Amino acid sequence: MIPAPGAQANRLDRGFATGGPGLICYLPLGDPAAVGDLAERYVEAGVDVLELGVPAANPYLDGPLVRASMGRALAAGMTFDRVAEETAALRARHPEQAMIWMGYGAWTAEDRVVELAAATGVDGVLFPEPARWFTRLQERLAAADVHLLHFLLRDAGPLDVEHARGAGGYLMLQAVGGATGTGTPDGELPDSSGLIRRIRDAGVRAPIALGVGISSPEQVRAAIGMGADAAIVGSTVLRAALDGPGALRDTLRALRRAVR
């Protein structure tokens, strides 16, 4: 949603208000196997939104690659307080970069989510669950200028689509059924253009970001061609981060070129 004139804009709102498609990429927090200043490489490549992965014990929507990464982070002692510390450090180094937390609803108490989201300067919080479960949290985050980002499965029912009319920041729409990391770079994405029209016809104004199963520049282009305002890439970027700085740089640049 575009903020009212004179309002202090959330970085997500500012970014999407400039027009043009966006690129959102997953960045693992606390994974000792992903070394180096990852965020610096994301920013240098022109990634629009950093999706900061908050480690969870049961990341049920995520495939083996992300699950293993989160497991390593937890084994290394990653806690929600450390997530907040790392996020605050990223914000200090990149004050204008949009970044969100992606995690699961049971990660910590609601009060802590609100307190630390506001304190660290994160722009949004995403749970891969129906946003109508988090109505009170959405209101409390909004008071701190933080978006509760809505998530819709491909087979979302009318109630969830209707509830998405209150989405801010952006809405994540599942591009491929199943867990993350299940897409193949040379595979065709299911056509989501009809789903996007249905969501728009329901009165949803927030930008729509297609994610889950998008793993190549060609699929990023396809997602934008279906009418998405942004594409989300997770496992492919994580795999590149694990392969080293050169692989990560090349992967991010190729993905970024696909949305220009």
Sequence and secondary structure as in RCSB ss.txt:
>XXXX:A:sequence
MIPAPGAQANRLDRGFATGGPGLICYLPLGDPAAVGDLAERYVEAGVDVLELGVPAANPYLDGPLVRASMGRALA
AGMTFDRVAEETAALRARHPEQAMIWMGYGAWTAEDRVVELAAATGVDGVLFPEPARWFTRLQERLAAADVHLLH
FLLRDAGPLDVEHARGAGGYLMLQAVGGATGTGTPDGELPDSSGLIRRIRDAGVRAPIALGVGISSPEQVRAAIG
MGADAAIVGSTVLRAALDGPGALRDTLRALRRAVR
>XXXX:A:secstr
    TTS   HHHHHHHT S EEEEEEESS TTS S HHHHHHHHT SEEEEE   S  TTS HHHHHHHHHHHH
TT  HHHHHHHHHHHHHH TT EEEEE  TTSS HHHHHHHHHHHT  EEE SS GGGGHHHHHHHHHTT EEEE
EE TT  HHHHHHGGG  S EEEESSSSSTT   TTS     HHHHHHHHHTT  S EEEESS  SHHHHHHHHH
TT SEEEE HHHHHHHHH HHHHHHHHHHHHHHT 
